[in-house]
Protein backbone atom coordinates (compact mmCIF):
# COMPACT_ATOMS: atom_id res chain seq x y z
CA UNK A 1 0.00 0.00 0.00
CA UNK A 2 1.68 2.98 -1.10
CA UNK A 3 1.29 5.41 1.62
CA UNK A 4 4.57 7.17 1.64
CA UNK A 5 4.31 10.14 -0.66
CA UNK A 6 5.50 13.44 0.61
CA UNK A 7 2.57 15.81 0.26
CA UNK A 8 -0.47 14.57 2.21
CA UNK A 9 -2.92 16.47 0.08
CA UNK A 10 -1.49 14.80 -3.02
CA UNK A 11 -1.81 11.21 -1.93
CA UNK A 12 -1.92 9.25 -5.13
CA UNK A 13 -0.76 12.17 -7.28
CA UNK A 14 1.05 11.48 -10.47
CA UNK A 15 2.80 14.09 -12.52
CA UNK A 16 4.62 13.40 -15.72
CA UNK A 17 8.12 14.61 -16.38
CA UNK A 18 7.13 15.40 -19.94
CA UNK A 19 4.04 16.03 -21.94
CA UNK A 20 3.42 12.99 -24.17
CA UNK A 21 4.35 13.19 -27.84
CA UNK A 22 2.89 11.26 -30.75
CA UNK A 23 4.18 7.73 -30.80
CA UNK A 24 7.17 7.19 -33.09
CA UNK A 25 6.79 3.95 -35.05
CA UNK A 26 10.53 3.19 -34.82
CA UNK A 27 13.19 4.24 -32.33
CA UNK A 28 15.68 6.76 -33.66
CA UNK A 29 19.26 5.93 -34.61
CA UNK A 30 20.51 7.03 -31.20
CA UNK A 31 18.44 4.50 -29.28
CA UNK A 32 20.26 1.77 -27.39
CA UNK A 33 20.04 -1.79 -28.64
CA UNK A 34 17.88 -2.83 -25.64
CA UNK A 35 15.51 0.11 -26.15
CA UNK A 36 15.23 -0.65 -29.86
CA UNK A 37 14.37 -4.27 -29.08
CA UNK A 38 11.24 -3.28 -27.17
CA UNK A 39 10.39 -0.26 -29.30
CA UNK A 40 11.30 2.53 -26.88
CA UNK A 41 11.47 5.80 -28.77
CA UNK A 42 13.57 8.80 -27.82
CA UNK A 43 11.57 11.93 -27.04
CA UNK A 44 12.22 15.52 -28.06
CA UNK A 45 12.76 18.19 -25.39
CA UNK A 46 9.38 18.67 -23.70
CA UNK A 47 7.49 21.89 -23.13
CA UNK A 48 7.08 23.09 -19.52
CA UNK A 49 5.06 20.61 -17.48
CA UNK A 50 1.64 21.56 -16.20
CA UNK A 51 1.01 21.60 -12.45
CA UNK A 52 0.22 18.16 -11.09
CA UNK A 53 -3.23 17.26 -9.87
CA UNK A 54 -4.72 14.28 -8.09
CA UNK A 55 -4.45 11.12 -10.12
CA UNK A 56 -7.76 9.39 -9.54
CA UNK A 57 -6.70 6.38 -11.61
CA UNK A 58 -3.98 5.53 -9.11
CA UNK A 59 -6.23 6.53 -6.21
CA UNK A 60 -8.88 4.11 -7.43
CA UNK A 61 -6.41 1.26 -7.95
CA UNK A 62 -5.09 1.72 -4.41
CA UNK A 63 -8.58 1.75 -2.91
CA UNK A 64 -9.53 -1.36 -4.90
CA UNK A 65 -6.33 -3.09 -3.74
CA UNK A 66 -7.19 -2.43 -0.10
CA UNK A 67 -10.72 -3.77 -0.58
CA UNK A 68 -9.30 -6.88 -2.23
CA UNK A 69 -6.91 -7.44 0.70
CA UNK A 70 -9.76 -7.32 3.22
CA UNK A 71 -11.90 -9.56 1.00
CA UNK A 72 -9.15 -12.14 0.66
CA UNK A 73 -8.49 -12.22 4.39
CA UNK A 74 -12.22 -12.72 5.00
CA UNK A 75 -13.04 -15.40 2.46
CA UNK A 76 -9.61 -16.85 1.60
CA UNK A 77 -10.48 -17.18 -2.09
CA UNK A 78 -7.46 -18.65 -3.87
CA UNK A 79 -8.52 -17.05 -7.18
CA UNK A 80 -8.60 -13.50 -5.75
CA UNK A 81 -4.95 -12.84 -6.56
CA UNK A 82 -5.47 -13.92 -10.16
CA UNK A 83 -8.37 -11.51 -10.61
CA UNK A 84 -6.61 -8.57 -8.95
CA UNK A 85 -3.01 -8.95 -7.65
CA UNK A 86 -3.35 -6.20 -5.06
CA UNK A 87 0.12 -6.40 -3.53
CA UNK A 88 1.88 -6.14 -6.88
CA UNK A 89 -0.30 -3.16 -7.75
CA UNK A 90 0.48 -1.41 -4.47
CA UNK A 91 4.22 -1.94 -4.88
CA UNK A 92 4.01 -0.63 -8.44
CA UNK A 93 2.19 2.52 -7.32
CA UNK A 94 4.67 2.98 -4.48
CA UNK A 95 7.59 2.73 -6.90
CA UNK A 96 6.11 5.46 -9.08
CA UNK A 97 5.63 7.79 -6.14
CA UNK A 98 9.13 7.04 -4.84
CA UNK A 99 10.70 7.93 -8.19
CA UNK A 100 8.76 11.20 -8.18
CA UNK A 101 9.85 11.99 -4.62
CA UNK A 102 13.51 11.29 -5.39
CA UNK A 103 13.61 14.40 -7.52
CA UNK A 104 14.49 15.87 -4.11
CA UNK A 105 17.52 14.88 -1.96
CA UNK A 106 17.44 11.16 -1.20
CA UNK A 107 18.09 11.44 2.53
CA UNK A 108 15.26 13.93 2.92
CA UNK A 109 12.88 11.63 1.03
CA UNK A 110 13.79 8.53 3.03
CA UNK A 111 13.41 10.39 6.34
CA UNK A 112 10.03 11.68 5.27
CA UNK A 113 8.84 8.19 4.31
CA UNK A 114 9.96 6.78 7.63
CA UNK A 115 8.20 9.59 9.46
CA UNK A 116 4.94 8.87 7.65
CA UNK A 117 5.12 5.10 8.07
CA UNK A 118 6.46 4.45 11.56
CA UNK A 119 4.14 6.45 13.89
CA UNK A 120 0.96 4.65 12.68
CA UNK A 121 2.86 1.36 12.98
CA UNK A 122 3.99 2.19 16.53
CA UNK A 123 0.50 3.25 17.57
CA UNK A 124 -0.99 0.02 16.24
CA UNK A 125 1.89 -2.03 17.64
CA UNK A 126 1.35 -0.86 21.20
CA UNK A 127 -2.08 -2.51 21.26
CA UNK A 128 -0.88 -5.73 19.64
CA UNK A 129 2.24 -6.07 21.81
CA UNK A 130 0.37 -5.37 25.05
CA UNK A 131 -2.33 -7.89 24.11
CA UNK A 132 0.31 -10.55 23.44
CA UNK A 133 2.11 -9.76 26.72
CA UNK A 134 -1.18 -10.27 28.55
CA UNK A 135 -1.44 -13.66 26.81
CA UNK A 136 1.89 -14.97 28.14
CA UNK A 137 4.26 -13.69 25.46
CA UNK A 138 7.79 -12.80 26.57
CA UNK A 139 9.88 -11.14 23.85
CA UNK A 140 13.66 -11.24 23.50
CA UNK A 141 15.98 -8.79 21.78
CA UNK A 142 13.96 -9.22 18.58
CA UNK A 143 11.44 -6.78 20.01
CA UNK A 144 13.56 -4.10 18.28
CA UNK A 145 11.70 -5.10 15.09
CA UNK A 146 8.60 -3.61 16.69
CA UNK A 147 10.45 -0.28 16.59
CA UNK A 148 11.83 -0.46 13.06
CA UNK A 149 10.41 -3.43 11.11
CA UNK A 150 13.49 -4.22 9.02
CA UNK A 151 12.73 -7.84 9.89
CA UNK A 152 9.51 -9.62 10.79
CA UNK A 153 8.48 -8.48 14.30
CA UNK A 154 8.22 -11.37 16.76
CA UNK A 155 5.01 -12.48 18.40
CA UNK A 156 3.10 -15.45 19.74
CA UNK A 157 0.48 -17.65 18.11
CA UNK A 158 -2.32 -15.78 19.88
CA UNK A 159 -1.57 -12.57 17.97
CA UNK A 160 -0.38 -14.15 14.73
CA UNK A 161 -3.44 -13.19 12.71
CA UNK A 162 -2.80 -9.54 13.59
CA UNK A 163 0.95 -9.34 12.97
CA UNK A 164 1.33 -11.68 10.00
CA UNK A 165 0.42 -8.84 7.62
CA UNK A 166 3.54 -6.89 8.63
CA UNK A 167 5.60 -8.51 5.87
CA UNK A 168 4.29 -5.78 3.58
CA UNK A 169 5.55 -2.97 5.81
CA UNK A 170 8.93 -4.70 6.08
CA UNK A 171 9.22 -5.10 2.29
CA UNK A 172 8.02 -1.55 1.69
CA UNK A 173 10.57 -0.19 4.17
CA UNK A 174 13.43 -2.04 2.48
CA UNK A 175 12.32 -0.80 -0.95
CA UNK A 176 12.29 2.76 0.37
CA UNK A 177 15.83 2.40 1.76
CA UNK A 178 17.13 0.81 -1.46
CA UNK A 179 15.31 3.12 -3.89
CA UNK A 180 17.99 5.85 -4.22
CA UNK A 181 20.44 3.19 -5.43
CA UNK A 182 17.88 1.25 -7.44
CA UNK A 183 16.73 4.37 -9.27
CA UNK A 184 20.31 5.31 -10.22
CA UNK A 185 20.96 1.82 -11.56
CA UNK A 186 17.65 1.81 -13.43
CA UNK A 187 18.41 5.09 -15.17
CA UNK A 188 21.75 3.74 -16.43
CA UNK A 189 19.95 1.12 -18.52
CA UNK A 190 16.16 1.22 -17.99
CA UNK A 191 15.03 -1.69 -20.16
CA UNK A 192 17.76 -4.21 -19.19
CA UNK A 193 17.41 -3.40 -15.50
CA UNK A 194 13.62 -3.77 -15.67
CA UNK A 195 13.86 -7.24 -17.21
CA UNK A 196 16.74 -8.31 -14.95
CA UNK A 197 14.63 -7.41 -11.90
CA UNK A 198 12.89 -10.76 -12.37
CA UNK A 199 16.19 -12.63 -12.07
CA UNK A 200 16.39 -12.69 -8.24
CA UNK A 201 13.11 -14.57 -7.82
CA UNK A 202 14.23 -17.08 -10.47
CA UNK A 203 17.51 -17.61 -8.62
CA UNK A 204 15.75 -18.11 -5.29
CA UNK A 205 13.25 -20.51 -6.84
CA UNK A 206 15.62 -22.66 -8.91
CA UNK A 207 19.18 -22.15 -7.62
CA UNK A 208 19.35 -21.07 -3.96
CA UNK A 209 16.36 -20.68 -1.67
CA UNK A 210 18.09 -18.34 0.77
CA UNK A 211 18.48 -18.70 4.55
CA UNK A 212 15.57 -19.91 6.65
CA UNK A 213 15.31 -16.80 8.80
CA UNK A 214 14.25 -13.15 8.69
CA UNK A 215 16.84 -12.39 6.02
CA UNK A 216 15.49 -15.16 3.84
CA UNK A 217 11.90 -13.95 4.22
CA UNK A 218 12.95 -10.43 3.27
CA UNK A 219 14.85 -11.69 0.22
CA UNK A 220 11.85 -13.64 -1.03
CA UNK A 221 9.43 -10.72 -0.68
CA UNK A 222 11.82 -8.19 -2.21
CA UNK A 223 12.54 -10.51 -5.12
CA UNK A 224 8.87 -11.26 -5.69
CA UNK A 225 7.86 -7.61 -6.05
CA UNK A 226 11.10 -6.03 -7.32
CA UNK A 227 9.83 -5.92 -10.89
CA UNK A 228 6.64 -4.12 -9.86
CA UNK A 229 8.60 -1.53 -7.85
CA UNK A 230 11.00 -0.82 -10.73
CA UNK A 231 8.07 -0.81 -13.13
CA UNK A 232 6.90 2.18 -11.10
CA UNK A 233 10.20 3.86 -11.97
CA UNK A 234 9.63 3.04 -15.64
CA UNK A 235 6.19 4.61 -15.51
CA UNK A 236 7.42 7.75 -13.82
CA UNK A 237 10.35 8.21 -16.22
CA UNK A 238 8.16 7.75 -19.29
CA UNK A 239 9.77 4.48 -20.42
CA UNK A 240 6.39 2.73 -20.59
CA UNK A 241 4.80 5.59 -22.47
CA UNK A 242 7.45 5.36 -25.17
CA UNK A 243 7.12 1.61 -25.59
CA UNK A 244 5.25 0.08 -28.51
CA UNK A 245 2.07 -1.91 -27.89
CA UNK A 246 3.63 -4.68 -29.99
CA UNK A 247 6.26 -5.06 -27.26
CA UNK A 248 4.24 -4.45 -24.08
CA UNK A 249 1.20 -6.60 -24.81
CA UNK A 250 3.03 -9.83 -25.80
CA UNK A 251 5.53 -9.50 -22.96
CA UNK A 252 2.76 -8.88 -20.43
CA UNK A 253 0.73 -11.81 -21.70
CA UNK A 254 3.83 -14.02 -21.62
CA UNK A 255 4.45 -13.09 -17.98
CA UNK A 256 0.81 -13.73 -17.12
CA UNK A 257 0.90 -17.02 -18.97
CA UNK A 258 4.03 -18.24 -17.23
CA UNK A 259 2.83 -17.13 -13.81
CA UNK A 260 -0.56 -18.75 -14.26
CA UNK A 261 0.94 -21.95 -15.70
CA UNK A 262 3.41 -22.25 -12.82
CA UNK A 263 0.70 -21.75 -10.21
CA UNK A 264 -1.64 -24.37 -11.64
CA UNK A 265 1.08 -26.86 -12.57
CA UNK A 266 2.54 -26.83 -9.05
CA UNK A 267 -0.68 -27.22 -7.07
CA UNK A 268 0.46 -30.59 -5.77
CA UNK A 269 3.68 -29.07 -4.43
CA UNK A 270 2.09 -26.05 -2.75
CA UNK A 271 -1.35 -27.50 -2.04
CA UNK A 272 -3.08 -24.62 -3.84
CA UNK A 273 -2.86 -22.32 -6.84
CA UNK A 274 -3.11 -19.29 -4.53
CA UNK A 275 -0.46 -16.83 -5.73
CA UNK A 276 0.25 -15.72 -2.16
CA UNK A 277 1.67 -19.19 -1.51
CA UNK A 278 3.73 -19.40 -4.74
CA UNK A 279 6.25 -16.54 -5.00
CA UNK A 280 7.47 -17.27 -8.53
CA UNK A 281 3.92 -17.37 -9.88
CA UNK A 282 3.08 -14.21 -7.93
CA UNK A 283 6.12 -12.40 -9.34
CA UNK A 284 5.32 -13.14 -12.99
CA UNK A 285 1.55 -12.77 -12.74
CA UNK A 286 1.91 -9.43 -10.94
CA UNK A 287 4.56 -8.32 -13.45
CA UNK A 288 2.28 -8.91 -16.43
CA UNK A 289 -0.83 -7.52 -14.76
CA UNK A 290 0.77 -4.35 -13.40
CA UNK A 291 2.67 -3.70 -16.63
CA UNK A 292 -0.60 -3.65 -18.58
CA UNK A 293 -2.26 -1.36 -16.03
CA UNK A 294 0.61 1.13 -15.98
CA UNK A 295 1.25 1.02 -19.71
CA UNK A 296 -2.44 1.70 -20.40
CA UNK A 297 -2.29 4.59 -17.94
CA UNK A 298 0.69 6.11 -19.76
CA UNK A 299 -0.35 5.27 -23.28
CA UNK A 300 -3.97 6.42 -23.10
CA UNK A 301 -3.51 9.02 -20.35
CA UNK A 302 -6.25 7.50 -18.20
CA UNK A 303 -6.98 9.66 -15.18
CA UNK A 304 -10.51 8.76 -14.00
CA UNK A 305 -11.17 12.48 -13.74
CA UNK A 306 -14.86 11.73 -14.20
CA UNK A 307 -14.89 10.23 -10.71
CA UNK A 308 -15.47 13.72 -9.37
CA UNK A 309 -18.92 13.58 -10.99
CA UNK A 310 -19.83 10.88 -8.43
CA UNK A 311 -19.23 12.69 -5.12
CA UNK A 312 -19.93 9.76 -2.79
CA UNK A 313 -17.67 7.34 -4.64
CA UNK A 314 -15.01 10.02 -5.02
CA UNK A 315 -15.19 10.66 -1.29
CA UNK A 316 -14.73 6.96 -0.50
CA UNK A 317 -11.66 6.80 -2.75
CA UNK A 318 -10.23 9.88 -1.03
CA UNK A 319 -10.70 8.41 2.45
CA UNK A 320 -9.18 5.07 1.44
CA UNK A 321 -6.08 6.78 0.11
CA UNK A 322 -5.65 9.16 3.03
CA UNK A 323 -6.13 6.34 5.56
CA UNK A 324 -4.39 3.52 3.70
CA UNK A 325 -1.99 2.67 6.55
CA UNK A 326 -4.80 2.62 9.12
CA UNK A 327 -7.03 0.40 6.99
CA UNK A 328 -4.23 -2.04 6.23
CA UNK A 329 -2.97 -2.33 9.80
CA UNK A 330 -6.32 -2.53 11.56
CA UNK A 331 -8.34 -4.66 9.13
CA UNK A 332 -7.14 -7.97 10.57
CA UNK A 333 -8.02 -6.86 14.10
CA UNK A 334 -11.45 -5.88 12.79
CA UNK A 335 -11.89 -9.39 11.40
CA UNK A 336 -10.74 -10.89 14.70
CA UNK A 337 -13.17 -8.78 16.71
CA UNK A 338 -16.05 -9.48 14.31
CA UNK A 339 -16.20 -13.13 15.41
CA UNK A 340 -16.94 -12.62 19.17
CA UNK A 341 -19.18 -9.68 18.32
CA UNK A 342 -21.33 -11.84 16.05
CA UNK A 343 -21.36 -14.52 18.77
CA UNK A 344 -23.11 -11.99 20.99
CA UNK A 345 -25.70 -11.35 18.28
CA UNK A 346 -26.85 -14.96 18.65
CA UNK A 347 -28.04 -14.09 22.15
CA UNK A 348 -30.62 -11.67 20.70
CA UNK A 349 -33.63 -13.62 19.31
CA UNK A 350 -34.47 -10.98 16.72
CA UNK A 351 -30.91 -10.96 15.40
CA UNK A 352 -30.84 -14.75 15.33
CA UNK A 353 -34.07 -14.88 13.36
CA UNK A 354 -33.57 -12.07 10.85
CA UNK A 355 -29.82 -11.70 10.39
CA UNK A 356 -27.57 -14.17 8.49
CA UNK A 357 -25.26 -14.55 11.45
CA UNK A 358 -23.57 -17.67 10.09
CA UNK A 359 -22.70 -16.06 6.76
CA UNK A 360 -19.17 -14.94 5.94
CA UNK A 361 -20.70 -12.05 4.03
CA UNK A 362 -22.27 -10.84 7.25
CA UNK A 363 -18.90 -11.05 8.97
CA UNK A 364 -17.42 -9.14 6.02
CA UNK A 365 -19.96 -6.37 6.56
CA UNK A 366 -19.37 -6.26 10.32
CA UNK A 367 -15.63 -6.08 9.72
CA UNK A 368 -16.04 -3.03 7.49
CA UNK A 369 -18.12 -1.32 10.17
CA UNK A 370 -15.30 -1.97 12.63
CA UNK A 371 -12.70 -0.78 10.11
CA UNK A 372 -14.67 2.45 9.74
CA UNK A 373 -14.55 2.79 13.51
CA UNK A 374 -10.78 2.30 13.54
CA UNK A 375 -10.42 4.90 10.79
CA UNK A 376 -12.30 7.41 12.95
CA UNK A 377 -10.50 6.50 16.18
CA UNK A 378 -6.98 5.90 14.90
CA UNK A 379 -6.67 7.54 11.50
CA UNK A 380 -5.58 10.84 13.00
CA UNK A 381 -2.17 9.30 13.64
CA UNK A 382 -1.54 9.46 9.90
CA UNK A 383 -2.27 13.19 10.01
CA UNK A 384 0.20 13.66 12.86
CA UNK A 385 2.82 11.63 10.98
CA UNK A 386 2.27 13.88 7.96
CA UNK A 387 2.61 17.00 10.13
CA UNK A 388 -1.01 17.93 9.55
CA UNK A 389 -3.79 18.95 11.89
CA UNK A 390 -5.49 15.74 13.14
CA UNK A 391 -8.92 15.10 11.64
CA UNK A 392 -11.54 12.38 12.02
CA UNK A 393 -11.78 12.11 8.24
CA UNK A 394 -9.66 13.74 5.53
N, C-alpha and C positions, 0 to 999 in steps of 0.2 A: 504494500500500500504505500503509495508514494506520498508521503506527508511532509517531506522535508524542504519544500521550496522556501525561498527567503522572504517573500512579501506575502503576509497572511491574506491580504485582500485579493491576491492574484493566484490563489490556490488552484492549480490546474491550468495556469496560463500557458500559452505557447506563442512565442514570437519567432518569426523566421529571420534568419540573418540576411536573406535577400528576398526580393520580390521574384516570384517564379517567372521564367521565360518560356517561350514556346519550345516544345520538346524538339531536340535535334535528332534526326533519324540515325546519325552515325557520330561517334565521338571524333573530335578533331585530331589532327596529326600529333598534337602535343600530349594526348592522353596516355597514361601508363598502360602497359600491356594488360594488367589485371582489370583496370577500369574499362578498357576496350572490350574485354571478354564478357563483361556483364552489361555493356551498353551504357556506361556512365559518361555523360557528356560534360565538357567544360563549359562554365557559364561566363558570360561577359560581366564586366563590373556593374553592380546593381545600382539602382537609384536609391536615395535615402529611404530607410525603412519607416513604415508607419508605426505609430505607437501601438504597443501590444494591448490586447483586450483579453477578456476571459475566453478560454477555449472550451466551449461546452461539449465538444466531441470528447476530449480527454476527461472532462468532468463526468460525463455520462458513463464512459467506460470504467472509471474508477468506482463510481457508485454501483454499477452493475457487478463489478468484481467483488465488492464487499457483500452485496446481497447473495451472490453465488457462494461465497465462503460460509456465510451463516446457513444457507440452504444445505450445503454439503455436510456441515457438521450436525445438522438436525436429522437428515434422512440417510446420509451415508451412501448416496447414489454413486456407483462406480463410474457411470457414464457422464457425470456432471463435468469432469475435467475435459472430456472430449468435446462437449458442446461449447464450453466457455472456460479456457484455461486461465483462471483468474490470477494466479500468482505470476505467471509469465507476463500477463498484461500489466500488472502492477509494477513489476521490475522494469519493463520496457518504458512505462510512463516515467518512472523514477529516474531512469537513465537519461531521458530527454531533459527533464528538469535540472538534473545535475550538470549536464553539459552547458545548459543556459546559465546556470549559476556560476560556473567556473570561468565565465568571462571576467569575473572579479578575482582578487587574490585567493589562491587555494586555501590557505590557512584560515582566512576569514570565513570562507564558505563552509569548510568542515566544522569549524567551531559553531557556526550558526545552525547547521544540521544537528549537531549533538545537543545544542540547547533546546531545539524544538522537539527532539525525540525523547531525551532522557527524563525530564520532569514528569510527563504523563506516565512513563514506564515506572518511575519510582513511586508515584502516587498509587498506581495500581498494585505494584509489588508489595507495598506495605500491608495491604489487606490480605494478599495471598500468603506472604511469609508468616504473618501473625497467625493466620488460620492453620497453617501447617505446623507451626510451633505448638499450638494448642492441641493438635492431634499427634503429639509425640515425635515430631521431627526435630533432630538435632544437627544443624549444619556444621561443616568443617570450614577450612579456608576457602573452599569453592564458593562461599557466600559472596565473595567479591564480584562474581558474575551477576549478582542481583544489583550491583552498582553500575557496572559497565558490562553489558552482555556481549562481550567478545567471544564467549563460549556459552554453551547451553547452561542456564542457571540451574542449580541443583534443587531437588525437592523430593517429597515422598509420594507414594502411590495415591494417597488421599487427595492430593492437589494436582495430580498429573493432568487431568482434563483441562485445568486452567492454564498450567504453564507450558504444555506441550506446543502451543502455538508460537512460542517465543523464538523458534528457529527463524521465522521471517525477520524479526527485529535484528537477530544476530547477523543474518546474511545481508540485510540492508545496511547495517552499520559497517560491515567489512567492505561492501561495495563503495560506500561513501568515502572511507579512508583510502581505498585504492584508486578512486576515480581520477585524481589529478595525474597519476602515472598512466592509468589506462587511457585517458583521453589523449595524452601526448603520444603514446604509442599508436593509438588509432589514427591520429592525424598524419602520422608518417606514411601510412599505407592503408587507407580506410578499407578497401575491399578485401585484401588478404587478411587483415587482422579480424575483420568481421567473420569470415569463413573459418579462420583458425580458432576462433573462440569456442567452436564446438569440439575442438580436439581434446581439451581436458576431460570432458565427460566420457569420451571414447576411451581414453587411456585408463581412467578409473574403472570403467566397465569391463575392458578386455585385457588390460595389461597388469595394473596394480590397483588394488581396491582401497589403498590408503590405510592409515592406522585406525584401530577400533577404539577411538576416544573422541574427545571434543574436537580435536584438530581434524580427524577424519570426517566427522559430521559436517564441519564447516567447509571442507574441501568439496564434498559431494554437493552441497547446496549451492556453493559459488559456481561450481562447474556446470550444474544443471541450468542455471539461469544467467550465466555469463553472456551468452549470445543475445538474450533479450535486453540486458542492460546496455551492451555495446550497440545494439540495434537502436536504442534510444539516442545514442551519440550520432548514429548515421542519419536518423530523422532530423535531429537538430541542425546538423551541418549541411543538410540538403543533399546528401548522397542518395537517399531513397528517391527523392523527387527527380533526380537526374537519371534514374535508372529505367531502362526500357521495360515495358510490360512483358515483352518476350523473354526477358531474363527473370524478372521477379516472380511471375506466375508459375512457370515450370519449377523453379527452385523451391518456392513455397509449397507447392503440391508434392514435390519429391520429399521434402522434410516431413510434411504431414503423413505421406504414405509410409515412410520408413518408421516414424514414430508409432503410427497406428498398427502397422504390421508387427513391430517388435512387441507392443503391448499384448496383442491378441495371440501371438505365437509363443509367448512365454507365460501364459496363464498358469500352466502347471507348475512352473518354477516359483512364481510369486503368489499363486493362489487367487489371483484376480487380474483384471485388465485395468484396474484403477491406476491412472497415471501417477497419483501421489505415492504409490508404492513401487514405481518402476522409473527411476531417475532418467535412464537413457531415453525411454519413450517420452517422458515428460519434456526433456530438453528439445527433442526434435519436433514433437507436436506443437509445443509452445513457440518454437522458432518459426515454423511455417505459419502458424495462426497469427502471431503478433506481426510478422513481416507483412502479411497481407493487410492487416488493419492499419499499420503505420504507412505503408506505401499508398494505400487508398486515400488516407488522410492527406498526404503530401501531393499526390498526383491530382486529385480532384478537389483539393482545398475544402474538404468537408469541415464544417465548424458547428453544426447543429445550432446555428444562431436562432432558428425558428423556435427553439425551446422556450425562449422568453415569451412567446405567445401563449404558453400554457403555464400560468403563474404558479399553480400548486405543484406541478411536476418540477418546474424550474427551482422552486424553493426546496423541494426534497433533495434534488441533486446538489444544491448549494450546501445544505446542512451535512449531507454525507461527506462532501469533500472537506469542509471545515472541521469535521469531527471524525475524520478517518481513523486516527490513532485510538480514540476513545471507543469507537464501534468495534474495531478489531480486537482490542485488548479485553473489553468487557463482554463480548458476545458469548464466549464460552461460559462465563459465570452466570449470564442470563439463562443459558440453556440448563445449567446445573440447578439453578434456583427454580426453574419452571416445573421441575419434577415434583418436589415436595409441595409446591404451591397448588398444583393440580390435584395432588393427593388430598389436600384440604377441601377442595371443591366437592369431592365425593361425599363429604359429610353433610352437604346441603342438598336435600331431596330435589329441589327445583333444578339445581345445577346438574345433578345426576340424571334427571329425566330429560332435560332439554338441551344439554350441551354435550358435544362429542368428546367427552373427557379422555377416552382411550385412543383418540386419533393423534397421530404425529403432526397433522396439520394444525390441530388445536394447540399443541405444544409450540409449534412454530410461531403461531400468532401470539401466544403468551410471551414467548421469548422476545419478540419484537417490542411488545409493550414494556418489558423490563429493560431492553436496550434503550428505548426512548427515555426511560427513567434515568438510566446511567448517563445518557447524553446530557440531560438537564442537571444532574447532580455532580457530574465529574468532568463534563466537557470544558468547563472554564479553565481547567489546568492547561489545556492547549492554548488558550488565550494568554495566560500568564507566560507560558514558554515562548510565545511569539511576541512578548513585550506589548501586549494589547490590554485594553481594559476588559476584565472578565465579564462575560455575558452568558445568560442561560442558553440562548441560541444565536448563531451568527446572523 
